Amino acid sequence: MSQENENLKLRFKLKTGEEFEAQGNLEFISTQKEAFLNLVKTPKQQSAVNTTYQPQIPAQQERSLLKPAYLRRQGTLTEQDQNIQSIKTPSGEVWDKVAYSDGDNIIIRRKSKLIKPQIAALIILGAAKVLIAQDTLSALELAKSLKLSGYLKAGQRLDRLIEGEIKEGFLSYEGSKRNRLYRISAAGQAKAYTWAEKLLQEY
C-alpha cells in the first residue's frame, strides 16, 4: 500500500447536521464511516438494510426519550446510544485501555501531546457512555476528569475550552454555568472513538 493511501482524510456533513471526520488508511476510514452511518440511521433506514434489526421501543420509554438529558440521566440509554456502544470492540478493550473510571470520574490513562484538551473532553464523554453507562457528565465532573487526566490547567475555563466542539455539533449542554450537563452527540462519539484509537496506537 502506498504512503498516500496510508494518510487519507475524509470529512463530510449530513443533511441532518451530523458531521464525520476521520484520518488514516483507506481500511480504517471505511470502517469508521460505516460505523458512523450506522449510528445516525433512523430505525426505518436500519431495517431497510438489516433484516435482523427490529427496533421495538415501548411507548413509555419513547416518551421518556423526549425529556431533557438531565431528567433521564440515570435512565435507560436510547437505542442510538446503545448502538454507539457497539462501536467499541466486543470486549471494550479500546475504551478500557484508553481510560478508566474512578467513581463518576473518567480518567485518560496516559497524557499525549497528540491530544488537545477539547479532544480529551470528547474522549472522556465518549468513554463515560461505555465504561459507566453515563449519558451525561456535569461541568464539575468533566472538569475534574480533565484535571485528573492532565488536560485542564488551573485557571482554564471549561466552557471556553470546548465551545468549538459545541458549535460544530459534537457536544451539547443543558443548564448554565456550573450546573451545566454536557452530552456527546453521535458524531462526537464517532470522533471520540477515532481519537481513542489514535491514542491507543501510541501505547
Summary of the structure (lengths in Angstrom):
residues: 203
radius of gyration: 17.0
end to end distance: 24.0
largest distance: 53.2
contacts: 585
relative contact order: 0.15
helix: 50%
strand: 15%
